[in-house]
Amino acid sequence: MATVADVLTPNPVTVEATTTVRAAAELMREHDVGDLVVVEQGRLVGIVTDRDLVVRVLAVGGEAQDPVGQVGTGSPVVVSPDDDVVTAADLMATHAVRRLPVVRDGQVVGIVSLGDLAVRHNAGPVLGAISQAPPSS
């Protein structure tokens, strides 16, 4: 059976919890990603997504200078690179998340998304096609 290590995206983009939402949005655009791993002194403390920036900042009148540590998800559910992909998919379904930081020995080594599972392991032709589609502008 495939493991998370087989499908993860290595070396995700990380930011400190004090990084502003504007800087986070700029990093997402620069790296063409929809999420950033939030760390404090190199230790995982959360994850912030493009949806977080819209729903938890823009939609409620937040400011570009707000820190991502206040708008992201703290204490995210994580997986190990040695976990099988079914475990990762089950965790995503149970916790209603689309991305999981991948942690080994306390260090973030990657991130695995629902799209990674769908595209790389044919979890469903329709979902795979949606995940491969380019983002809308």
C-alpha positions in Angstrom: 0.0 0.0 0.0 1.2 3.5 -0.8 2.4 5.7 2.1 2.1 9.4 2.7 5.8 9.7 1.7 4.8 8.5 -1.8 2.4 11.4 -2.4 3.5 14.3 -0.1 4.8 17.7 -1.3 8.1 18.1 0.4 9.4 21.3 2.0 6.1 23.2 2.4 6.3 27.0 2.6 6.4 28.0 6.3 5.8 31.3 8.0 6.0 32.5 11.6 2.8 33.0 13.5 3.6 36.8 13.5 3.7 37.0 9.7 1.1 39.4 8.4 -1.8 38.1 6.3 -0.6 40.4 3.5 2.8 38.8 3.5 1.2 35.3 3.7 -1.0 36.1 0.7 2.1 37.3 -1.2 3.9 34.1 -0.4 1.0 32.0 -1.5 0.9 33.9 -4.8 4.7 33.7 -5.3 4.8 30.0 -4.6 1.5 29.2 -6.2 0.2 27.4 -3.1 -3.1 27.6 -1.2 -1.6 27.0 2.3 1.3 27.8 4.5 2.5 25.9 7.5 2.7 28.2 10.6 5.6 27.7 12.9 7.1 29.3 16.0 10.8 28.8 16.4 10.6 26.0 13.8 7.9 24.1 15.6 4.5 23.5 13.9 1.7 25.5 15.5 -0.8 25.8 12.7 -1.8 26.0 9.1 -3.2 29.0 7.2 -5.1 28.6 3.9 -6.2 31.0 1.2 -9.7 30.3 2.4 -8.8 31.4 5.9 -7.6 34.7 4.5 -10.9 35.3 2.8 -13.3 34.0 5.4 -11.5 35.0 8.6 -9.9 38.3 7.5 -11.5 39.9 4.4 -15.1 38.8 5.1 -15.0 40.3 8.6 -13.1 43.5 8.0 -9.8 42.3 9.1 -6.5 44.1 8.3 -3.6 43.2 6.1 -1.4 43.6 9.1 -3.2 41.0 11.2 -0.9 38.1 12.1 -1.6 34.7 10.5 -1.4 33.1 13.9 -4.8 34.6 14.7 -6.6 33.5 11.5 -5.2 30.1 10.7 -6.0 26.8 12.2 -4.0 26.0 15.4 -2.9 22.5 16.3 -3.6 21.0 13.0 -4.2 17.3 12.5 -0.9 15.7 11.2 0.3 12.5 9.6 3.6 10.7 9.5 5.3 10.0 6.2 5.1 6.3 7.1 1.3 6.4 7.5 -0.6 4.8 4.6 -2.6 7.0 2.2 -5.9 5.5 3.5 -5.1 6.7 7.0 -4.5 10.2 5.6 -7.7 10.2 3.6 -9.6 9.0 6.7 -8.2 11.8 8.8 -9.1 14.3 6.2 -12.7 13.0 6.1 -13.0 12.8 9.9 -11.7 16.3 10.5 -13.1 17.9 7.4 -9.8 19.2 6.1 -8.2 19.1 2.7 -4.5 19.3 3.8 -2.4 17.6 6.5 1.1 18.6 7.5 3.4 15.7 7.4 5.6 15.5 10.5 8.6 13.3 11.4 10.4 13.6 14.7 8.7 16.9 15.4 9.7 18.5 12.2 7.5 19.3 9.2 8.8 17.4 6.2 5.9 18.0 3.8 2.2 18.5 3.3 -0.3 16.1 1.7 -3.5 17.4 0.2 -6.7 15.8 -0.9 -5.6 16.6 -4.5 -2.3 14.7 -3.9 -4.3 11.6 -2.9 -6.7 12.0 -5.8 -4.2 12.7 -8.6 -1.4 10.4 -7.6 -3.4 7.4 -6.6 -6.6 7.7 -8.7 -8.8 8.1 -5.7 -11.6 9.1 -8.1 -11.4 10.1 -11.7 -13.7 13.1 -11.2 -11.9 14.4 -8.2 -8.6 13.8 -9.9 -9.7 15.9 -12.9 -10.9 18.7 -10.7 -7.6 18.7 -8.7 -5.5 18.8 -11.9 -7.4 21.8 -13.4 -5.5 25.1 -13.3 -6.7 27.6 -10.7 -9.1 30.2 -11.8 -7.8 33.7 -12.1 
